[in-house]
């Protein structure tokens, strides 16, 4: 792999590359948020508490809204 920066042959290819890069960053961010909420809910709330399910579902929905 070369150390050269990405250089598209056509301006549209550059825009598509930037959009793909941004989409990947958004997916990573939303996944991280979901994992943190999941960890928090299971660590600090009582097992069997309905709040856990609600928080995890809200995090999952937020993840889908961000992505």
N, CA, C and O atoms as a CHARMM CRD file, in Angstrom:
* protein
*
  268
    1    1 UNK  N      0.84800  -1.17700   0.00000 PROA 1      0.00000
    2    1 UNK  CA     0.00000   0.00000   0.00000 PROA 1      0.00000
    3    1 UNK  C      0.89000   1.23500   0.00000 PROA 1      0.00000
    4    1 UNK  O      1.85000   1.31600   0.76600 PROA 1      0.00000
    5    2 UNK  N      0.58000   2.16200  -0.83100 PROA 2      0.00000
    6    2 UNK  CA     1.40400   3.35900  -0.92700 PROA 2      0.00000
    7    2 UNK  C      0.97500   4.39100   0.10800 PROA 2      0.00000
    8    2 UNK  O     -0.11900   4.31700   0.66800 PROA 2      0.00000
    9    3 UNK  N      1.85600   5.34800   0.34700 PROA 3      0.00000
   10    3 UNK  CA     1.56700   6.41900   1.29700 PROA 3      0.00000
   11    3 UNK  C      0.95300   7.63500   0.61700 PROA 3      0.00000
   12    3 UNK  O      0.75700   8.67000   1.25400 PROA 3      0.00000
   13    4 UNK  N      0.65200   7.51900  -0.66300 PROA 4      0.00000
   14    4 UNK  CA     0.06400   8.63200  -1.40200 PROA 4      0.00000
   15    4 UNK  C     -1.36800   8.85600  -0.94300 PROA 4      0.00000
   16    4 UNK  O     -2.08300   7.89400  -0.66200 PROA 4      0.00000
   17    5 UNK  N     -1.79600  10.11100  -0.86200 PROA 5      0.00000
   18    5 UNK  CA    -3.19700  10.37700  -0.51500 PROA 5      0.00000
   19    5 UNK  C     -4.11100   9.91500  -1.64500 PROA 5      0.00000
   20    5 UNK  O     -3.68400   9.77400  -2.79100 PROA 5      0.00000
   21    6 UNK  N     -5.36500   9.68400  -1.30400 PROA 6      0.00000
   22    6 UNK  CA    -6.35600   9.25300  -2.29000 PROA 6      0.00000
   23    6 UNK  C     -6.50700  10.33900  -3.34900 PROA 6      0.00000
   24    6 UNK  O     -6.80800  11.48900  -3.02800 PROA 6      0.00000
   25    7 UNK  N     -6.30200   9.97700  -4.58900 PROA 7      0.00000
   26    7 UNK  CA    -6.41700  10.93700  -5.68300 PROA 7      0.00000
   27    7 UNK  C     -7.35300  10.36100  -6.74800 PROA 7      0.00000
   28    7 UNK  O     -6.92200   9.54700  -7.56500 PROA 7      0.00000
   29    8 UNK  N     -8.61400  10.76500  -6.75300 PROA 8      0.00000
   30    8 UNK  CA    -9.55900  10.23300  -7.74100 PROA 8      0.00000
   31    8 UNK  C     -9.27600  10.77600  -9.12900 PROA 8      0.00000
   32    8 UNK  O     -8.69400  11.84900  -9.29100 PROA 8      0.00000
   33    9 UNK  N     -9.69200  10.02500 -10.11100 PROA 9      0.00000
   34    9 UNK  CA    -9.50300  10.44400 -11.49300 PROA 9      0.00000
   35    9 UNK  C    -10.61000  11.39400 -11.94400 PROA 9      0.00000
   36    9 UNK  O    -10.47000  12.08300 -12.95500 PROA 9      0.00000
   37   10 UNK  N    -11.70900  11.42700 -11.19000 PROA 10     0.00000
   38   10 UNK  CA   -12.84500  12.25000 -11.58000 PROA 10     0.00000
   39   10 UNK  C    -13.42400  12.91000 -10.32600 PROA 10     0.00000
   40   10 UNK  O    -13.47000  12.27300  -9.27300 PROA 10     0.00000
   41   11 UNK  N    -13.86500  14.16400 -10.40900 PROA 11     0.00000
   42   11 UNK  CA   -14.39500  14.85500  -9.22600 PROA 11     0.00000
   43   11 UNK  C    -15.55300  14.11700  -8.54200 PROA 11     0.00000
   44   11 UNK  O    -15.66500  14.15100  -7.31600 PROA 11     0.00000
   45   12 UNK  N    -16.40400  13.45700  -9.31200 PROA 12     0.00000
   46   12 UNK  CA   -17.53000  12.72500  -8.72500 PROA 12     0.00000
   47   12 UNK  C    -17.00800  11.58800  -7.85800 PROA 12     0.00000
   48   12 UNK  O    -17.57200  11.30000  -6.80200 PROA 12     0.00000
   49   13 UNK  N    -15.93900  10.94300  -8.29800 PROA 13     0.00000
   50   13 UNK  CA   -15.34900   9.85200  -7.51500 PROA 13     0.00000
   51   13 UNK  C    -14.87100  10.37900  -6.16800 PROA 13     0.00000
   52   13 UNK  O    -14.97500   9.68400  -5.15700 PROA 13     0.00000
   53   14 UNK  N    -14.35500  11.58900  -6.14900 PROA 14     0.00000
   54   14 UNK  CA   -13.89200  12.19500  -4.89700 PROA 14     0.00000
   55   14 UNK  C    -15.07000  12.41900  -3.94900 PROA 14     0.00000
   56   14 UNK  O    -14.96700  12.13900  -2.75500 PROA 14     0.00000
   57   15 UNK  N    -16.16400  12.91300  -4.46500 PROA 15     0.00000
   58   15 UNK  CA   -17.35400  13.16300  -3.64300 PROA 15     0.00000
   59   15 UNK  C    -17.88500  11.84500  -3.09100 PROA 15     0.00000
   60   15 UNK  O    -18.23400  11.75900  -1.91300 PROA 15     0.00000
   61   16 UNK  N    -17.94800  10.82200  -3.93500 PROA 16     0.00000
   62   16 UNK  CA   -18.42500   9.51800  -3.48300 PROA 16     0.00000
   63   16 UNK  C    -17.51000   8.95000  -2.40800 PROA 16     0.00000
   64   16 UNK  O    -17.98000   8.34800  -1.44200 PROA 16     0.00000
   65   17 UNK  N    -16.21200   9.13800  -2.57200 PROA 17     0.00000
   66   17 UNK  CA   -15.25500   8.66600  -1.57300 PROA 17     0.00000
   67   17 UNK  C    -15.47600   9.38200  -0.24100 PROA 17     0.00000
   68   17 UNK  O    -15.45200   8.74500   0.81200 PROA 17     0.00000
   69   18 UNK  N    -15.68600  10.67600  -0.27500 PROA 18     0.00000
   70   18 UNK  CA   -15.91900  11.44200   0.94500 PROA 18     0.00000
   71   18 UNK  C    -17.22400  11.01900   1.62200 PROA 18     0.00000
   72   18 UNK  O    -17.28600  10.92100   2.84800 PROA 18     0.00000
   73   19 UNK  N    -18.25800  10.77000   0.83000 PROA 19     0.00000
   74   19 UNK  CA   -19.53500  10.33200   1.39000 PROA 19     0.00000
   75   19 UNK  C    -19.39900   8.96700   2.05100 PROA 19     0.00000
   76   19 UNK  O    -19.94700   8.73400   3.12900 PROA 19     0.00000
   77   20 UNK  N    -18.67200   8.07400   1.40800 PROA 20     0.00000
   78   20 UNK  CA   -18.45700   6.74000   1.97800 PROA 20     0.00000
   79   20 UNK  C    -17.65400   6.82800   3.27200 PROA 20     0.00000
   80   20 UNK  O    -17.94900   6.13200   4.24400 PROA 20     0.00000
   81   21 UNK  N    -16.65000   7.67800   3.27600 PROA 21     0.00000
   82   21 UNK  CA   -15.83200   7.86300   4.47400 PROA 21     0.00000
   83   21 UNK  C    -16.68200   8.40600   5.62700 PROA 21     0.00000
   84   21 UNK  O    -16.56400   7.94100   6.76000 PROA 21     0.00000
   85   22 UNK  N    -17.52500   9.37600   5.34000 PROA 22     0.00000
   86   22 UNK  CA   -18.39900   9.95700   6.37400 PROA 22     0.00000
   87   22 UNK  C    -19.40100   8.92600   6.88400 PROA 22     0.00000
   88   22 UNK  O    -19.66700   8.86500   8.08400 PROA 22     0.00000
   89   23 UNK  N    -19.95000   8.13000   5.99800 PROA 23     0.00000
   90   23 UNK  CA   -20.91400   7.09800   6.40600 PROA 23     0.00000
   91   23 UNK  C    -20.24300   6.09000   7.33700 PROA 23     0.00000
   92   23 UNK  O    -20.84600   5.66000   8.32000 PROA 23     0.00000
   93   24 UNK  N    -19.01000   5.71300   7.03900 PROA 24     0.00000
   94   24 UNK  CA   -18.28100   4.79000   7.90900 PROA 24     0.00000
   95   24 UNK  C    -18.04300   5.41100   9.28100 PROA 24     0.00000
   96   24 UNK  O    -18.18400   4.73200  10.29700 PROA 24     0.00000
   97   25 UNK  N    -17.69000   6.67500   9.32200 PROA 25     0.00000
   98   25 UNK  CA   -17.46500   7.35900  10.60400 PROA 25     0.00000
   99   25 UNK  C    -18.76200   7.42700  11.41200 PROA 25     0.00000
  100   25 UNK  O    -18.74300   7.23900  12.62800 PROA 25     0.00000
  101   26 UNK  N    -19.87800   7.69200  10.75100 PROA 26     0.00000
  102   26 UNK  CA   -21.16800   7.75200  11.43400 PROA 26     0.00000
  103   26 UNK  C    -21.56000   6.39000  11.99600 PROA 26     0.00000
  104   26 UNK  O    -22.07500   6.29800  13.11000 PROA 26     0.00000
  105   27 UNK  N    -21.31500   5.33100  11.22400 PROA 27     0.00000
  106   27 UNK  CA   -21.62100   3.98900  11.71500 PROA 27     0.00000
  107   27 UNK  C    -20.77900   3.64600  12.93700 PROA 27     0.00000
  108   27 UNK  O    -21.27800   3.05400  13.89500 PROA 27     0.00000
  109   28 UNK  N    -19.51200   4.01700  12.90300 PROA 28     0.00000
  110   28 UNK  CA   -18.63700   3.75200  14.05100 PROA 28     0.00000
  111   28 UNK  C    -19.10400   4.52500  15.27700 PROA 28     0.00000
  112   28 UNK  O    -19.10800   3.98500  16.38300 PROA 28     0.00000
  113   29 UNK  N    -19.49700   5.77600  15.09700 PROA 29     0.00000
  114   29 UNK  CA   -19.96500   6.59100  16.21700 PROA 29     0.00000
  115   29 UNK  C    -21.24600   6.02200  16.80200 PROA 29     0.00000
  116   29 UNK  O    -21.37600   5.90400  18.02100 PROA 29     0.00000
  117   30 UNK  N    -22.19000   5.66900  15.94300 PROA 30     0.00000
  118   30 UNK  CA   -23.46000   5.15700  16.44300 PROA 30     0.00000
  119   30 UNK  C    -23.28000   3.81800  17.14000 PROA 30     0.00000
  120   30 UNK  O    -23.95200   3.53700  18.13200 PROA 30     0.00000
  121   31 UNK  N    -22.37200   2.98600  16.62500 PROA 31     0.00000
  122   31 UNK  CA   -22.09200   1.69800  17.26600 PROA 31     0.00000
  123   31 UNK  C    -21.48500   1.91300  18.65100 PROA 31     0.00000
  124   31 UNK  O    -21.82800   1.20900  19.60000 PROA 31     0.00000
  125   32 UNK  N    -20.59600   2.87200  18.76200 PROA 32     0.00000
  126   32 UNK  CA   -19.96300   3.18000  20.04300 PROA 32     0.00000
  127   32 UNK  C    -20.99700   3.67100  21.06200 PROA 32     0.00000
  128   32 UNK  O    -20.95900   3.26800  22.22400 PROA 32     0.00000
  129   33 UNK  N    -21.90400   4.52200  20.63900 PROA 33     0.00000
  130   33 UNK  CA   -22.96000   5.00400  21.52200 PROA 33     0.00000
  131   33 UNK  C    -23.82300   3.84000  22.00000 PROA 33     0.00000
  132   33 UNK  O    -24.14400   3.74600  23.18400 PROA 33     0.00000
  133   34 UNK  N    -24.19400   2.96000  21.08700 PROA 34     0.00000
  134   34 UNK  CA   -25.01800   1.80800  21.45000 PROA 34     0.00000
  135   34 UNK  C    -24.29600   0.93000  22.47000 PROA 34     0.00000
  136   34 UNK  O    -24.89900   0.51900  23.46100 PROA 34     0.00000
  137   35 UNK  N    -23.03100   0.64200  22.24600 PROA 35     0.00000
  138   35 UNK  CA   -22.28200  -0.19800  23.18500 PROA 35     0.00000
  139   35 UNK  C    -22.19400   0.44500  24.56300 PROA 35     0.00000
  140   35 UNK  O    -22.32600  -0.25000  25.57000 PROA 35     0.00000
  141   36 UNK  N    -21.97600   1.74500  24.63200 PROA 36     0.00000
  142   36 UNK  CA   -21.88800   2.42400  25.92600 PROA 36     0.00000
  143   36 UNK  C    -23.21300   2.36600  26.68300 PROA 36     0.00000
  144   36 UNK  O    -23.22700   2.10500  27.88600 PROA 36     0.00000
  145   37 UNK  N    -24.32100   2.60500  25.99300 PROA 37     0.00000
  146   37 UNK  CA   -25.63200   2.52400  26.63900 PROA 37     0.00000
  147   37 UNK  C    -25.90600   1.11000  27.11700 PROA 37     0.00000
  148   37 UNK  O    -26.42300   0.92000  28.21800 PROA 37     0.00000
  149   38 UNK  N    -25.56900   0.11400  26.30900 PROA 38     0.00000
  150   38 UNK  CA   -25.78500  -1.28000  26.66700 PROA 38     0.00000
  151   38 UNK  C    -24.99000  -1.61900  27.93200 PROA 38     0.00000
  152   38 UNK  O    -25.52200  -2.22700  28.86100 PROA 38     0.00000
  153   39 UNK  N    -23.72100  -1.22400  27.96200 PROA 39     0.00000
  154   39 UNK  CA   -22.86600  -1.47500  29.12400 PROA 39     0.00000
  155   39 UNK  C    -23.41800  -0.77600  30.35900 PROA 39     0.00000
  156   39 UNK  O    -23.52000  -1.38500  31.42400 PROA 39     0.00000
  157   40 UNK  N    -23.77200   0.48400  30.22500 PROA 40     0.00000
  158   40 UNK  CA   -24.29200   1.25700  31.34700 PROA 40     0.00000
  159   40 UNK  C    -25.56000   0.60700  31.90800 PROA 40     0.00000
  160   40 UNK  O    -25.68400   0.43200  33.12000 PROA 40     0.00000
  161   41 UNK  N    -26.48900   0.25600  31.03600 PROA 41     0.00000
  162   41 UNK  CA   -27.76500  -0.30600  31.48200 PROA 41     0.00000
  163   41 UNK  C    -27.56100  -1.61700  32.22300 PROA 41     0.00000
  164   41 UNK  O    -28.22200  -1.86400  33.23100 PROA 41     0.00000
  165   42 UNK  N    -26.65600  -2.46100  31.73800 PROA 42     0.00000
  166   42 UNK  CA   -26.45300  -3.75400  32.38200 PROA 42     0.00000
  167   42 UNK  C    -25.57900  -3.66600  33.62400 PROA 42     0.00000
  168   42 UNK  O    -25.66400  -4.53200  34.49500 PROA 42     0.00000
  169   43 UNK  N    -24.76000  -2.66200  33.72400 PROA 43     0.00000
  170   43 UNK  CA   -23.88800  -2.53400  34.89100 PROA 43     0.00000
  171   43 UNK  C    -24.58800  -1.84600  36.06600 PROA 43     0.00000
  172   43 UNK  O    -24.42400  -2.26900  37.21000 PROA 43     0.00000
  173   44 UNK  N    -25.35400  -0.80900  35.80500 PROA 44     0.00000
  174   44 UNK  CA   -25.86900   0.02400  36.88000 PROA 44     0.00000
  175   44 UNK  C    -27.35300  -0.16600  37.20000 PROA 44     0.00000
  176   44 UNK  O    -27.83900   0.39500  38.18200 PROA 44     0.00000
  177   45 UNK  N    -28.06600  -0.92400  36.41600 PROA 45     0.00000
  178   45 UNK  CA   -29.48400  -1.15300  36.69800 PROA 45     0.00000
  179   45 UNK  C    -29.69700  -2.58800  37.16500 PROA 45     0.00000
  180   45 UNK  O    -28.91200  -3.48100  36.84700 PROA 45     0.00000
  181   46 UNK  N    -30.76200  -2.79400  37.91800 PROA 46     0.00000
  182   46 UNK  CA   -31.04500  -4.12700  38.46900 PROA 46     0.00000
  183   46 UNK  C    -31.40000  -5.09800  37.34800 PROA 46     0.00000
  184   46 UNK  O    -32.12000  -4.73500  36.41800 PROA 46     0.00000
  185   47 UNK  N    -30.89500  -6.34200  37.43000 PROA 47     0.00000
  186   47 UNK  CA   -31.25800  -7.35100  36.42400 PROA 47     0.00000
  187   47 UNK  C    -32.77700  -7.56300  36.39400 PROA 47     0.00000
  188   47 UNK  O    -33.43000  -7.56900  37.43700 PROA 47     0.00000
  189   48 UNK  N    -33.31500  -7.73200  35.22300 PROA 48     0.00000
  190   48 UNK  CA   -34.74900  -7.93800  35.07200 PROA 48     0.00000
  191   48 UNK  C    -35.55300  -6.65000  35.04200 PROA 48     0.00000
  192   48 UNK  O    -36.77000  -6.68000  34.85800 PROA 48     0.00000
  193   49 UNK  N    -34.89100  -5.53600  35.21800 PROA 49     0.00000
  194   49 UNK  CA   -35.57700  -4.23900  35.20900 PROA 49     0.00000
  195   49 UNK  C    -35.98000  -3.88500  33.77100 PROA 49     0.00000
  196   49 UNK  O    -35.17100  -3.97800  32.84800 PROA 49     0.00000
  197   50 UNK  N    -37.21400  -3.48800  33.60500 PROA 50     0.00000
  198   50 UNK  CA   -37.72700  -3.11200  32.27600 PROA 50     0.00000
  199   50 UNK  C    -36.96900  -1.91800  31.70800 PROA 50     0.00000
  200   50 UNK  O    -36.89000  -1.74200  30.49200 PROA 50     0.00000
  201   51 UNK  N    -36.41500  -1.10800  32.59100 PROA 51     0.00000
  202   51 UNK  CA   -35.66200   0.07200  32.14600 PROA 51     0.00000
  203   51 UNK  C    -34.46600  -0.32800  31.28500 PROA 51     0.00000
  204   51 UNK  O    -34.09700   0.39500  30.36000 PROA 51     0.00000
  205   52 UNK  N    -33.86000  -1.48100  31.58800 PROA 52     0.00000
  206   52 UNK  CA   -32.71600  -1.94700  30.79700 PROA 52     0.00000
  207   52 UNK  C    -33.14800  -2.14800  29.35300 PROA 52     0.00000
  208   52 UNK  O    -32.50700  -1.65100  28.42600 PROA 52     0.00000
  209   53 UNK  N    -34.24200  -2.88200  29.17300 PROA 53     0.00000
  210   53 UNK  CA   -34.73300  -3.13200  27.81100 PROA 53     0.00000
  211   53 UNK  C    -35.07700  -1.83600  27.08900 PROA 53     0.00000
  212   53 UNK  O    -34.80000  -1.68900  25.89800 PROA 53     0.00000
  213   54 UNK  N    -35.68000  -0.90100  27.81000 PROA 54     0.00000
  214   54 UNK  CA   -36.04900   0.37000  27.20300 PROA 54     0.00000
  215   54 UNK  C    -34.82000   1.17400  26.78800 PROA 54     0.00000
  216   54 UNK  O    -34.78600   1.76100  25.70700 PROA 54     0.00000
  217   55 UNK  N    -33.81100   1.19500  27.65800 PROA 55     0.00000
  218   55 UNK  CA   -32.59600   1.95900  27.33900 PROA 55     0.00000
  219   55 UNK  C    -31.83800   1.34300  26.16600 PROA 55     0.00000
  220   55 UNK  O    -31.34200   2.05600  25.29500 PROA 55     0.00000
  221   56 UNK  N    -31.75200   0.02000  26.15200 PROA 56     0.00000
  222   56 UNK  CA   -31.05200  -0.64800  25.05100 PROA 56     0.00000
  223   56 UNK  C    -31.80300  -0.42100  23.74200 PROA 56     0.00000
  224   56 UNK  O    -31.18500  -0.16400  22.70900 PROA 56     0.00000
  225   57 UNK  N    -33.12900  -0.51400  23.78000 PROA 57     0.00000
  226   57 UNK  CA   -33.92200  -0.26900  22.57000 PROA 57     0.00000
  227   57 UNK  C    -33.78200   1.18000  22.10900 PROA 57     0.00000
  228   57 UNK  O    -33.68000   1.44100  20.91000 PROA 57     0.00000
  229   58 UNK  N    -33.77800   2.11100  23.03800 PROA 58     0.00000
  230   58 UNK  CA   -33.60500   3.52100  22.67400 PROA 58     0.00000
  231   58 UNK  C    -32.23000   3.75200  22.04800 PROA 58     0.00000
  232   58 UNK  O    -32.09800   4.50100  21.08000 PROA 58     0.00000
  233   59 UNK  N    -31.22400   3.11100  22.60000 PROA 59     0.00000
  234   59 UNK  CA   -29.87300   3.24300  22.03200 PROA 59     0.00000
  235   59 UNK  C    -29.83700   2.65200  20.62800 PROA 59     0.00000
  236   59 UNK  O    -29.20900   3.21400  19.73100 PROA 59     0.00000
  237   60 UNK  N    -30.50800   1.52100  20.43800 PROA 60     0.00000
  238   60 UNK  CA   -30.54100   0.88400  19.11900 PROA 60     0.00000
  239   60 UNK  C    -31.27300   1.78500  18.12300 PROA 60     0.00000
  240   60 UNK  O    -30.83800   1.92900  16.98000 PROA 60     0.00000
  241   61 UNK  N    -32.37000   2.38500  18.54900 PROA 61     0.00000
  242   61 UNK  CA   -33.13100   3.28700  17.67400 PROA 61     0.00000
  243   61 UNK  C    -32.31100   4.52100  17.34700 PROA 61     0.00000
  244   61 UNK  O    -32.30000   4.98300  16.20500 PROA 61     0.00000
  245   62 UNK  N    -31.62500   5.05600  18.35000 PROA 62     0.00000
  246   62 UNK  CA   -30.75800   6.21100  18.11600 PROA 62     0.00000
  247   62 UNK  C    -29.64900   5.87800  17.15800 PROA 62     0.00000
  248   62 UNK  O    -29.26600   6.70200  16.32900 PROA 62     0.00000
  249   63 UNK  N    -29.12700   4.66900  17.26600 PROA 63     0.00000
  250   63 UNK  CA   -28.08000   4.21000  16.35300 PROA 63     0.00000
  251   63 UNK  C    -28.59800   4.21100  14.93000 PROA 63     0.00000
  252   63 UNK  O    -27.89700   4.65000  14.01700 PROA 63     0.00000
  253   64 UNK  N    -29.80800   3.73000  14.72500 PROA 64     0.00000
  254   64 UNK  CA   -30.37900   3.68200  13.38500 PROA 64     0.00000
  255   64 UNK  C    -30.67900   5.09000  12.87000 PROA 64     0.00000
  256   64 UNK  O    -30.55200   5.35600  11.67500 PROA 64     0.00000
  257   65 UNK  N    -31.07200   5.98500  13.76600 PROA 65     0.00000
  258   65 UNK  CA   -31.36000   7.35600  13.34700 PROA 65     0.00000
  259   65 UNK  C    -30.09000   8.09700  12.97300 PROA 65     0.00000
  260   65 UNK  O    -30.11300   8.94800  12.08400 PROA 65     0.00000
  261   66 UNK  N    -28.97500   7.78700  13.64000 PROA 66     0.00000
  262   66 UNK  CA   -27.71000   8.43500  13.30800 PROA 66     0.00000
  263   66 UNK  C    -27.14000   7.92000  11.99500 PROA 66     0.00000
  264   66 UNK  O    -26.57100   8.68100  11.21200 PROA 66     0.00000
  265   67 UNK  N    -27.29700   6.63500  11.76200 PROA 67     0.00000
  266   67 UNK  CA   -26.68200   6.00800  10.58400 PROA 67     0.00000
  267   67 UNK  C    -27.38200   6.33500   9.31300 PROA 67     0.00000
  268   67 UNK  O    -26.97300   5.87600   8.24700 PROA 67     0.00000
